[in-house]
């Protein structure tokens, strides 16, 4: 995201919600900004916050999953 908005990662992290919302509105796209409390911003100025998980969580790759 930092490259897309021309800001440093620290600057984006300092204003994640506003930057995600503004980018989504300006470019008419949905933005998913991963990290602590992943943000989903919509082109109609809505922002959803996922309070679960953590930035290090990744689902297992299908090839590594054990059959049930």
Secondary structure as GFF3:
##gff-version 3
##sequence-region A 1 68
A	DSSP	alpha_helix	2	5	.	.	.	ID=ss1
A	DSSP	alpha_helix	9	14	.	.	.	ID=ss2
A	DSSP	alpha_helix	16	27	.	.	.	ID=ss3
A	DSSP	beta_strand	31	33	.	.	.	ID=ss4
A	DSSP	beta_strand	38	41	.	.	.	ID=ss5
A	DSSP	beta_strand	47	50	.	.	.	ID=ss6
A	DSSP	three_ten_helix	62	64	.	.	.	ID=ss7
###
